Amino acid sequence: MNNIKDVRKELCKAFEDIRTGELDVKRGAEMSNIAGKIINSLKVQLEYSSLRKESPSIDFFNDAI
């Protein structure tokens, strides 16, 4: 996963795969857990930059829209 769009796409696919039974619920939950940790680390980076009154350029968010 190279950016937040990829994370979103993978999580949506995992949700669909769990719904159809193609993916084990436990594995899907672990994928979600890891994605949450990635997102939280980016949130910390954004909060840190905000406190320093900086506007960071974070590659992971590029092409997010």
Backbone as a printed PyTorch tensor [residue, N CA C, xyz], in Angstrom:
tensor([[[  0.8420,  -1.1660,   0.0000],
         [  0.0000,   0.0000,   0.0000],
         [  0.8910,   1.2340,   0.0000]],

        [[  0.7130,   2.0500,  -0.9800],
         [  1.5640,   3.2160,  -1.1340],
         [  0.9360,   4.5090,  -0.6360]],

        [[ -0.3960,   4.5400,  -0.4750],
         [ -1.0550,   5.7560,  -0.0190],
         [ -2.3830,   5.4130,   0.6530]],

        [[ -3.0180,   6.4420,   1.1690],
         [ -4.2550,   6.2430,   1.9220],
         [ -5.3680,   5.6670,   1.0380]],

        [[ -5.3410,   5.9990,  -0.2520],
         [ -6.3350,   5.4150,  -1.1630],
         [ -6.1770,   3.9000,  -1.2340]],

        [[ -4.9410,   3.4410,  -1.2660],
         [ -4.6830,   1.9970,  -1.3020],
         [ -5.1820,   1.3240,  -0.0330]],

        [[ -4.9790,   1.9690,   1.1060],
         [ -5.4540,   1.4130,   2.3800],
         [ -6.9690,   1.2820,   2.3410]],

        [[ -7.6280,   2.3480,   1.9270],
         [ -9.0940,   2.3380,   1.8550],
         [ -9.5780,   1.2400,   0.9140]],

        [[ -8.9400,   1.1280,  -0.2400],
         [ -9.3270,   0.1160,  -1.2290],
         [ -9.1650,  -1.3020,  -0.6620]],

        [[ -8.0310,  -1.5500,  -0.0030],
         [ -7.7870,  -2.8750,   0.5770],
         [ -8.7740,  -3.2040,   1.6950]],

        [[ -9.0910,  -2.2060,   2.5220],
         [-10.0450,  -2.4440,   3.6050],
         [-11.4430,  -2.7210,   3.0580]],

        [[-11.8350,  -2.0110,   2.0150],
         [-13.1440,  -2.2680,   1.3980],
         [-13.1810,  -3.6640,   0.7760]],

        [[-12.0730,  -4.0620,   0.1480],
         [-12.0060,  -5.4020,  -0.4240],
         [-12.0640,  -6.4570,   0.6800]],

        [[-11.3520,  -6.2160,   1.7770],
         [-11.3750,  -7.1610,   2.8970],
         [-12.7820,  -7.2900,   3.4560]],

        [[-13.4780,  -6.1680,   3.5780],
         [-14.8610,  -6.1990,   4.0730],
         [-15.7340,  -7.0690,   3.1700]],

        [[-15.6070,  -6.8560,   1.8790],
         [-16.3960,  -7.6460,   0.9250],
         [-16.0080,  -9.1260,   0.9910]],

        [[-14.7100,  -9.4030,   1.1030],
         [-14.2570, -10.7950,   1.1770],
         [-14.7270, -11.4810,   2.4560]],

        [[-14.7890, -10.7450,   3.5440],
         [-15.3270, -11.3200,   4.7870],
         [-16.8120, -11.6000,   4.6050]],

        [[-17.5020, -10.6540,   3.9930],
         [-18.9410, -10.8100,   3.7870],
         [-19.2640, -12.0330,   2.9390]],

        [[-18.4290, -12.2930,   1.9320],
         [-18.6900, -13.4370,   1.0450],
         [-18.0430, -14.7310,   1.5320]],

        [[-17.2730, -14.6530,   2.6080],
         [-16.6310, -15.8420,   3.1560],
         [-15.2910, -16.1720,   2.5330]],

        [[-14.7700, -15.3000,   1.6700],
         [-13.4810, -15.5460,   1.0240],
         [-12.3030, -15.2280,   1.9510]],

        [[-12.5530, -14.4600,   3.0000],
         [-11.5000, -14.0710,   3.9300],
         [-11.9510, -14.4000,   5.3410]],

        [[-11.0580, -15.0040,   6.0890],
         [-11.3200, -15.3340,   7.4820],
         [-11.4950, -14.0490,   8.2950]],

        [[-12.4860, -14.0400,   9.1720],
         [-12.7700, -12.8600,   9.9940],
         [-11.5490, -12.4580,  10.8150]],

        [[-10.8400, -13.4230,  11.3700],
         [ -9.6700, -13.1180,  12.1940],
         [ -8.5960, -12.4020,  11.3750]],

        [[ -8.3500, -12.8720,  10.1880],
         [ -7.3410, -12.2280,   9.3280],
         [ -7.8000, -10.8320,   8.9220]],

        [[ -9.0690, -10.6890,   8.6100],
         [ -9.6140,  -9.3780,   8.2670],
         [ -9.4920,  -8.3940,   9.4230]],

        [[ -9.7380,  -8.8800,  10.6250],
         [ -9.6180,  -8.0310,  11.8060],
         [ -8.1750,  -7.5890,  12.0090]],

        [[ -7.2420,  -8.4820,  11.7560],
         [ -5.8260,  -8.1310,  11.8980],
         [ -5.4100,  -7.1100,  10.8470]],

        [[ -5.9230,  -7.2610,   9.6290],
         [ -5.6390,  -6.2740,   8.5890],
         [ -6.1590,  -4.8980,   9.0000]],

        [[ -7.3600,  -4.8700,   9.5450],
         [ -7.9500,  -3.6210,  10.0120],
         [ -7.1360,  -3.0120,  11.1460]],

        [[ -6.6650,  -3.8490,  12.0490],
         [ -5.8460,  -3.3930,  13.1680],
         [ -4.5590,  -2.7400,  12.6720]],

        [[ -3.9000,  -3.3770,  11.7420],
         [ -2.6520,  -2.8380,  11.1990],
         [ -2.9150,  -1.5260,  10.4550]],

        [[ -3.9720,  -1.4860,   9.6710],
         [ -4.3170,  -0.2540,   8.9540],
         [ -4.5670,   0.8820,   9.9440]],

        [[ -5.2320,   0.5690,  11.0560],
         [ -5.4760,   1.5760,  12.0890],
         [ -4.1790,   2.1150,  12.6680]],

        [[ -3.2120,   1.2430,  12.8560],
         [ -1.9140,   1.6780,  13.3820],
         [ -1.1890,   2.5840,  12.3860]],

        [[ -1.2850,   2.2640,  11.1060],
         [ -0.6830,   3.1080,  10.0750],
         [ -1.3330,   4.4910,  10.1060]],

        [[ -2.6490,   4.5160,  10.1260],
         [ -3.3790,   5.7720,  10.1250],
         [ -3.0850,   6.5790,  11.3870]],

        [[ -3.0200,   5.9230,  12.5360],
         [ -2.7090,   6.6270,  13.7800],
         [ -1.3110,   7.2240,  13.7600]],

        [[ -0.3490,   6.5380,  13.1530],
         [  1.0020,   7.0980,  13.0850],
         [  1.0140,   8.3570,  12.2110]],

        [[  0.2200,   8.3600,  11.1510],
         [  0.1070,   9.5440,  10.2990],
         [ -0.5940,  10.6820,  11.0410]],

        [[ -1.5810,  10.3270,  11.8410],
         [ -2.2900,  11.3280,  12.6410],
         [ -1.3260,  12.0110,  13.6140]],

        [[ -0.4580,  11.2430,  14.2470],
         [  0.5410,  11.8060,  15.1590],
         [  1.4570,  12.7600,  14.3960]],

        [[  1.8630,  12.3570,  13.2040],
         [  2.7340,  13.2110,  12.3950],
         [  2.0350,  14.5270,  12.0580]],

        [[  0.7500,  14.4730,  11.7100],
         [ -0.0050,  15.6790,  11.3980],
         [ -0.1730,  16.5670,  12.6310]],

        [[ -0.4640,  15.9630,  13.7790],
         [ -0.6190,  16.7280,  15.0110],
         [  0.6880,  17.4120,  15.4020]],

        [[  1.7960,  16.7050,  15.2620],
         [  3.1040,  17.2640,  15.5620],
         [  3.3860,  18.4700,  14.6620]],

        [[  3.1200,  18.3080,  13.3820],
         [  3.3360,  19.4080,  12.4410],
         [  2.4390,  20.5960,  12.7770]],

        [[  1.2090,  20.3220,  13.1630],
         [  0.2800,  21.3850,  13.5330],
         [  0.7930,  22.1620,  14.7430]],

        [[  1.3020,  21.4510,  15.7360],
         [  1.8390,  22.1200,  16.9180],
         [  3.0290,  23.0010,  16.5640]],

        [[  3.7800,  22.5920,  15.5770],
         [  4.9470,  23.3740,  15.1370],
         [  4.5570,  24.4200,  14.1000]],

        [[  3.2610,  24.4810,  13.7980],
         [  2.7300,  25.4180,  12.7980],
         [  3.3870,  25.2080,  11.4260]],

        [[  3.5440,  23.9590,  11.0790],
         [  4.1200,  23.5690,   9.7990],
         [  3.0320,  22.9370,   8.9230]],

        [[  3.2430,  22.9710,   7.6490],
         [  2.3580,  22.2920,   6.7020],
         [  3.1580,  21.1640,   6.0580]],

        [[  3.0080,  19.9550,   6.5910],
         [  3.8320,  18.8590,   6.0850],
         [  3.3810,  18.3800,   4.7120]],

        [[  4.3130,  17.8460,   3.9920],
         [  4.0030,  17.1540,   2.7510],
         [  4.2470,  15.6730,   3.0290]],

        [[  3.1700,  14.9220,   3.1620],
         [  3.2600,  13.5080,   3.5150],
         [  2.8890,  12.6900,   2.2750]],

        [[  3.8720,  12.0020,   1.7360],
         [  3.6700,  11.2280,   0.5160],
         [  2.4870,  10.2880,   0.5980]],

        [[  2.2570,   9.7220,   1.7630],
         [  1.1780,   8.7520,   1.9390],
         [ -0.1880,   9.3610,   1.6290]],

        [[ -0.3340,  10.6760,   1.8110],
         [ -1.6080,  11.3410,   1.5480],
         [ -1.7120,  11.9010,   0.1400]],

        [[ -0.6140,  11.9240,  -0.5950],
         [ -0.6720,  12.4150,  -1.9720],
         [ -1.6310,  11.5330,  -2.7670]],

        [[ -2.3300,  12.1220,  -3.6870],
         [ -3.3270,  11.4140,  -4.5150],
         [ -4.4660,  10.8530,  -3.6880]],

        [[ -4.7260,  11.4410,  -2.5220],
         [ -5.7650,  10.9200,  -1.6390],
         [ -7.1610,  11.3380,  -2.0820]],

        [[ -7.2480,  12.3380,  -2.8950],
         [ -8.5810,  12.8190,  -3.2940],
         [ -8.8680,  12.4370,  -4.7220]]])
